[in-house]
Amino acid sequence: MVVRDNFTFSDLEQWLNERRVTEIECLVPDLTGVARGKILPREKFTEDRGMRLPEAIVAIGVTGEFPEQGPYYDVITPTDRDMHLRPDPATVRIVPWASDPTAQVIHDCFDRNGNLIPYAPRSVLRRVCNLFTAEGWNPVVAPELEFYLVERNVDPNQPLRPPRGRSGRAETSRQAYSIDAVNEFDPLFEDIYAYCEKMELNVDTLIHEVGAGQMEINFFHDHPLGLADEVFFFKRTIREAALRHEMYATFMAKPMAHEPGSAMHVHQSVLDRDGRNIFSNPDGSASDAFRWYIGGLQRYIPAAMALFAPYVNSYRRLARSTAAPINIQWGTDNRTVGIRAPVAEPAARRIENRVIGADANPYVALAATLACGYLGMKNRIEPKPECKGDAYLGEYSLPRSLGEALELLKAKVDLHDVLGKEFVTVYTEVKEIEYEEFMKVISPWEREHLLLHV
């Protein structure tokens, strides 16, 4: 395992030489989490140590569309000028499925004056982490990422189905935490773990979740930027591995109508400069910072939902009896709430945000949940009383649609100050375009129930 702290360009060159790398995939995560960029020969990469792309490339919606007018162009110039991309040496990973020795490196985006592009997802997470650093705080996160394995489906009009495993049969019943159900896909997971080992991804536990063909992978806790990179790489990896086994891996929040949705639960805590968890007092009790962090999540999660649940499909997951939260109550060891406090030793006291969907961009989602907690601690926001029962019996307190979520995000100006006004402007404008595109589609439900009945 390579120690990547303070990894330099000299270390990067040595790493590439040791592995006889001939090509570099130069990657930039866009707003959706898609890998954009270029593939360069090793010599060209070493010579330039960077490249250029149009600045709107990281600000594309999931449909590939741009806004045609409006505030978007107050941030991004309509002349389509270049961004200057610089590789982050610490992100270099081998591409284990490539036929020739190939590496992949994530790049940061800068303008011609050397300033970070403020609406690039990695820039937003850096911005929020820097705010923590200025206070003497070090945020620590640990994502738990759910996903589905499904049969190959080349017709978007057809429902998705669980894949067939080694037995030749697809799952038809709930198999939560079943070892045998995971073993149905042993050849696939052997490849996934082999790929992750070659890429030095710090994945931890693999479990079968509730849904048919639904899995969960847990990551070891670490600094948010490094873990966002690992989730970004992992999504690429598992999609590639699944394709090689004649199936798809999907991170849609709600891919199948009668199965639970997929989340990205994020455990989070904060350390001081000496490495002590500020969520615990010296006597082991919960601290003011712990309460205030929860208070910040409760106050700002509704406005951040467009970042945690970024697509129209995302809101299908957030419904009663779907193993997903419907409100922002908090509780100790309570999986019905949106904000859970797991039982832990004082040094490991943490908070789990259970609202985030698996479809969220990991950089944006981590930036947003940390921003909520940051505002809670800075403004000393007291949480509401702890929920000690079934939170599903409570009222909805989360937006029910992407349109509603976008209006809440636009109105929460203090959240803009933390995430960056340019980012919020670009993000909301792109999401408005996506929402408008969705509203042009007439669903089978509408034809079935409205065609002859209204």
C-alpha positions in Angstrom: 0.0 0.0 0.0 1.4 3.4 -1.0 1.4 6.1 1.6 -0.2 9.0 -0.3 0.1 11.8 2.2 2.2 14.6 0.6 2.5 12.6 -2.6 4.6 14.8 -5.0 5.1 14.9 -8.8 8.4 13.2 -8.3 6.7 10.4 -6.4 4.1 10.2 -9.2 6.8 9.8 -11.8 8.4 7.0 -9.8 5.0 5.3 -9.4 4.4 5.5 -13.1 7.9 4.2 -13.9 7.6 1.2 -11.5 4.4 0.1 -13.3 5.6 0.8 -16.8 2.6 3.0 -17.5 2.1 4.0 -21.1 -1.2 5.9 -21.0 -2.9 8.2 -18.5 -6.6 8.7 -18.1 -6.8 12.4 -17.0 -10.1 12.6 -15.1 -12.4 15.4 -13.9 -15.6 14.6 -11.9 -18.5 16.7 -13.2 -21.7 17.7 -11.4 -23.2 14.3 -11.9 -20.1 12.4 -10.9 -19.3 11.4 -14.4 -15.6 11.1 -15.3 -14.8 13.7 -18.0 -11.3 14.3 -19.4 -8.8 13.0 -21.9 -6.5 10.0 -22.4 -2.9 11.1 -22.9 0.3 9.2 -23.8 2.7 9.0 -20.8 5.2 11.3 -22.5 2.6 14.0 -23.2 1.3 13.8 -19.6 4.8 14.1 -18.1 5.7 17.0 -20.4 2.5 19.0 -19.8 1.4 17.9 -16.3 -2.0 19.0 -17.1 -4.4 19.8 -19.9 -7.3 22.1 -20.8 -11.0 21.6 -21.2 -13.9 24.0 -21.8 -15.0 25.4 -18.4 -18.6 24.2 -18.9 -17.6 20.5 -19.1 -17.8 20.1 -15.3 -21.2 21.9 -15.3 -23.3 19.6 -17.5 -26.6 17.9 -16.5 -27.1 14.2 -16.6 -28.8 14.6 -20.0 -25.7 16.4 -21.3 -27.6 19.7 -21.7 -26.5 23.2 -20.8 -28.8 26.1 -19.9 -29.3 28.4 -22.9 -29.5 31.6 -20.8 -29.9 33.0 -17.3 -27.7 33.2 -14.2 -25.6 30.2 -15.3 -23.8 32.6 -17.7 -23.2 35.1 -14.9 -20.7 32.4 -13.7 -19.6 30.6 -16.8 -18.7 32.9 -19.7 -20.6 32.2 -23.0 -17.4 32.4 -24.9 -16.6 28.9 -23.7 -13.1 29.6 -22.5 -10.7 27.0 -21.2 -10.1 25.6 -17.7 -6.5 24.7 -16.8 -6.4 21.2 -15.2 -3.7 20.1 -12.8 -3.3 16.5 -11.7 -3.4 15.7 -8.0 -0.5 13.2 -7.6 -2.1 11.5 -4.6 -5.1 10.3 -6.7 -3.1 8.2 -9.1 -4.4 4.7 -9.5 -3.8 1.9 -12.0 -6.7 1.0 -14.4 -6.9 -2.8 -13.7 -9.1 -3.6 -16.6 -7.0 -1.9 -19.3 -5.2 -4.1 -21.8 -2.0 -1.9 -21.7 -0.5 -0.4 -18.5 -2.8 2.5 -17.9 -3.1 4.9 -14.9 -5.9 7.2 -13.9 -5.4 10.6 -12.2 -8.0 13.0 -10.9 -7.4 16.7 -11.8 -8.4 19.9 -10.2 -9.8 22.7 -12.3 -8.3 26.2 -12.3 -8.9 29.4 -14.3 -6.2 31.2 -16.3 -5.2 33.2 -13.1 -4.6 30.0 -11.1 -7.8 30.2 -9.0 -9.9 27.0 -8.4 -13.0 26.8 -10.6 -15.6 27.4 -7.8 -18.4 25.2 -9.3 -16.2 22.1 -9.9 -17.3 19.4 -7.4 -13.8 18.8 -6.1 -13.3 22.5 -5.6 -16.6 22.8 -3.5 -15.4 20.0 -1.2 -12.0 21.6 -0.8 -13.7 24.9 0.1 -15.8 23.3 2.9 -12.8 21.3 4.3 -10.7 24.5 4.3 -13.4 26.2 6.4 -13.1 23.4 9.0 -9.3 23.7 8.9 -9.6 27.4 9.6 -11.4 26.6 12.9 -8.8 24.0 13.9 -11.2 21.1 13.0 -10.5 18.0 10.9 -13.6 16.4 9.5 -13.6 12.6 9.2 -16.2 10.6 7.2 -17.0 7.0 6.3 -19.5 6.4 3.5 -21.7 3.2 3.2 -22.7 2.9 -0.4 -25.6 0.8 -1.6 -26.2 -0.3 -5.2 -28.1 -2.9 -7.3 -26.9 -5.6 -9.7 -29.4 -5.9 -12.5 -29.8 -7.8 -15.7 -28.5 -6.1 -18.8 -31.2 -3.8 -20.1 -30.8 -2.0 -23.4 -34.5 -0.8 -23.6 -35.3 2.1 -21.2 -39.0 1.4 -21.6 -38.6 -2.0 -19.9 -38.4 -2.4 -16.1 -35.1 -3.6 -14.6 -34.8 -7.1 -13.2 -32.5 -8.8 -10.7 -29.7 -10.7 -12.4 -29.2 -14.5 -12.4 -26.6 -15.8 -10.1 -24.5 -19.0 -10.1 -27.7 -21.1 -9.5 -29.2 -19.8 -12.7 -32.1 -18.2 -10.8 -32.8 -14.5 -10.0 -33.7 -13.4 -6.5 -37.4 -13.2 -5.8 -37.5 -12.6 -2.0 -35.8 -10.5 0.6 -32.2 -11.6 1.3 -30.9 -9.0 3.8 -27.4 -10.0 5.1 -27.6 -13.4 3.4 -24.1 -14.8 2.9 -25.4 -17.3 0.3 -27.1 -14.6 -1.7 -23.8 -12.7 -1.9 -22.1 -16.0 -2.9 -24.4 -16.2 -5.9 -22.2 -13.5 -7.4 -18.8 -14.8 -6.2 -17.0 -14.5 -9.6 -18.1 -10.9 -9.9 -17.1 -9.9 -6.3 -13.7 -11.7 -6.7 -13.0 -9.4 -9.6 -14.3 -6.3 -7.7 -12.0 -7.0 -4.8 -9.1 -7.8 -7.1 -9.7 -4.5 -8.9 -10.0 -2.6 -5.6 -6.7 -4.1 -4.3 -4.9 -3.1 -7.5 -6.3 0.4 -7.2 -5.5 0.6 -3.5 -9.1 1.4 -2.6 -9.8 1.0 1.1 -13.1 -0.8 0.9 -14.2 -2.6 4.0 -17.3 -4.7 4.5 -19.5 -6.2 1.7 -23.1 -7.1 2.6 -26.3 -8.1 0.9 -28.9 -5.4 1.5 -32.7 -5.8 1.6 -33.5 -5.6 -2.1 -33.2 -8.3 -4.7 -29.7 -8.0 -6.0 -29.0 -5.0 -3.7 -25.5 -4.8 -2.2 -23.7 -2.5 0.1 -20.0 -1.7 0.4 -18.5 0.2 3.3 -15.4 2.4 3.3 -12.9 2.9 6.1 -13.1 6.4 7.7 -10.7 9.1 6.4 -10.5 12.7 5.2 -13.5 13.7 3.1 -11.6 14.6 -0.1 -9.7 11.3 -0.2 -12.9 9.3 0.4 -14.9 11.2 -2.2 -12.1 10.2 -4.7 -12.4 6.6 -3.6 -16.2 6.5 -4.0 -15.7 8.1 -7.5 -13.2 5.4 -8.4 -15.3 2.7 -6.9 -18.4 3.5 -9.0 -16.3 3.3 -12.2 -14.8 0.1 -11.0 -18.0 -1.8 -10.1 -19.7 -0.7 -13.3 -16.8 -2.1 -15.4 -16.7 -5.3 -13.4 -20.4 -5.9 -13.7 -20.3 -5.4 -17.5 -17.6 -8.1 -17.7 -20.1 -10.4 -16.0 -23.0 -9.6 -18.4 -24.9 -7.4 -15.9 -25.2 -3.8 -14.9 -24.4 -2.2 -11.6 -26.6 0.8 -10.9 -26.5 3.6 -8.3 -30.0 4.9 -9.1 -31.7 5.8 -5.9 -34.8 3.8 -6.9 -34.2 1.5 -9.8 -37.1 -1.0 -9.3 -40.6 0.0 -8.2 -41.2 -2.8 -5.6 -37.7 -2.8 -4.1 -36.1 -0.5 -1.5 -34.0 2.4 -2.7 -30.2 2.8 -2.5 -28.5 5.2 -0.1 -25.1 6.5 0.6 -25.1 6.8 4.4 -22.3 9.0 5.6 -20.8 8.7 9.1 -19.1 11.9 10.2 -17.1 13.2 13.1 -14.7 16.1 13.8 -11.2 16.0 15.4 -9.3 18.9 16.9 -5.7 19.7 16.1 -4.5 17.1 18.6 -6.6 14.3 17.0 -9.3 14.3 19.8 -13.0 13.8 18.8 -14.7 17.1 19.6 -18.1 15.3 19.7 -17.1 13.9 23.2 -16.2 15.7 26.4 -13.2 14.5 28.5 -15.6 12.6 30.7 -16.9 10.7 27.7 -20.3 12.4 27.5 -21.6 14.0 24.3 -20.3 17.5 23.8 -21.9 20.8 22.8 -20.3 20.4 19.3 -22.1 17.0 18.9 -25.5 18.6 19.7 -24.8 21.7 17.5 -23.7 19.5 14.6 -27.0 17.6 14.8 -28.8 20.9 15.0 -27.1 22.1 11.9 -28.1 19.0 10.0 -31.7 19.3 11.1 -31.9 23.0 10.1 -30.1 22.7 6.7 -30.8 19.2 5.3 -34.1 20.2 3.8 -32.4 23.0 1.8 -29.6 20.7 0.9 -31.8 17.9 -0.4 -31.2 18.9 -4.1 -27.6 18.0 -3.4 -28.3 14.8 -1.5 -31.1 13.7 -3.8 -30.1 15.2 -7.1 -32.6 13.6 -9.6 -36.3 13.2 -10.1 -35.9 9.5 -9.3 -34.2 10.3 -6.0 -37.5 11.3 -4.3 -39.1 7.9 -5.0 -36.7 6.4 -2.5 -37.7 8.8 0.3 -41.1 7.3 1.2 -42.6 5.5 4.2 -41.9 1.7 4.4 -38.9 1.9 2.0 -36.1 1.8 4.6 -35.3 5.4 3.9 -36.0 8.5 6.1 -38.9 10.8 5.6 -37.8 13.5 8.1 -34.9 15.0 10.0 -35.5 13.6 13.4 -32.4 12.3 15.2 -31.9 9.3 17.5 -29.4 7.0 19.1 -29.1 3.6 17.4 -32.4 4.3 15.5 -32.5 3.4 11.8 -35.9 5.0 11.2 -34.5 8.6 11.6 -32.7 10.7 9.1 -29.9 11.5 11.5 -28.6 8.5 13.5 -26.1 8.5 16.4 -24.6 5.0 16.4 -23.6 3.5 19.8 -19.8 4.0 20.1 -16.9 4.7 22.4 -16.4 8.4 23.2 -13.3 8.5 20.8 -15.5 7.1 18.0 -18.7 9.2 18.6 -20.1 10.1 15.3 -23.3 11.1 13.4 -24.7 9.2 10.4 -26.6 11.1 7.7 -29.0 8.6 6.3 -30.8 10.9 3.9 -28.2 10.9 1.1 -28.9 8.8 -2.0 -26.5 6.5 -3.7 -27.0 8.7 -6.9 -25.5 11.7 -5.2 -22.1 13.1 -6.4 -19.8 12.0 -3.6 -17.9 15.4 -3.6 -21.1 17.4 -3.5 -22.8 15.2 -1.0 -19.9 15.2 1.5 -19.4 19.0 1.0 -23.1 19.6 1.7 -23.4 17.4 4.8 -20.2 18.9 6.3 -21.6 22.4 5.5 -24.7 21.7 7.4 -22.8 20.5 10.5 -20.3 23.4 10.2 -23.1 25.9 10.3 -24.6 24.1 13.3 -21.4 24.4 15.2 -20.6 27.9 14.2 -24.1 29.2 15.0 -24.6 26.9 18.0 -27.8 25.5 16.8 -29.6 23.3 19.3 -31.2 20.1 18.0 -34.8 19.2 18.5 -35.5 16.5 21.1 -34.2 13.0 20.4 -36.7 10.6 18.7 -36.8 7.4 20.7 -39.6 5.7 18.7 -40.5 5.0 15.1 -39.7 8.1 13.1 -41.8 6.8 10.2 -44.9 7.6 12.3 -43.9 11.2 12.2 -44.7 13.8 9.5 -42.7 14.4 6.3 -40.2 17.2 6.7 -38.1 16.6 3.6 -39.1 18.0 0.1 -41.1 15.5 -2.0 -39.7 16.5 -5.4 -36.7 17.9 -7.1 -38.6 21.1 -7.9 -39.4 21.7 -4.3 -35.9 20.9 -3.2 -34.4 23.4 -5.7 -36.6 26.2 -4.4 -35.5 25.5 -0.8 -31.8 25.5 -1.8 -32.1 28.8 -3.7 -33.7 30.4 -0.6 -31.0 29.3 2.0 -28.5 32.0 1.5 -26.2 31.1 4.5 -25.7 27.6 2.9 -24.7 29.4 -0.3 -22.0 31.3 1.7 -20.4 28.0 2.8 -20.7 26.0 -0.5 -20.0 29.1 -2.7 -22.6 31.2 -4.5 -21.1 30.4 -7.9 -21.5 26.7 -7.3 -25.1 27.0 -6.1 -26.0 29.2 -9.1 -24.6 26.7 -11.6 -25.9 23.7 -9.8 -29.5 24.9 -9.5 -29.6 26.2 -13.1 -28.4 22.8 -14.4 -30.9 20.9 -12.3 -33.7 23.2 -13.5 -32.9 22.1 -17.1 -33.0 18.4 -16.0 -36.3 18.9 -14.3 -37.8 20.6 -17.4 -36.5 17.7 -19.6 -38.2 15.2 -17.3 -41.5 17.0 -17.3 -41.6 16.5 -21.1 -41.9 12.7 -20.6 -45.3 11.1 -20.3 -45.1 8.1 -18.0 -47.0 4.7 -18.3 -48.9 5.6 -15.1 -50.3 8.6 -16.7 -51.4 6.7 -19.8 -52.9 3.9 -17.7 -54.9 6.0 -15.3 -55.6 9.2 -17.1 -56.1 8.3 -20.7 -59.7 7.2 -20.4 -60.7 8.2 -16.9 -60.4 11.9 -16.7 
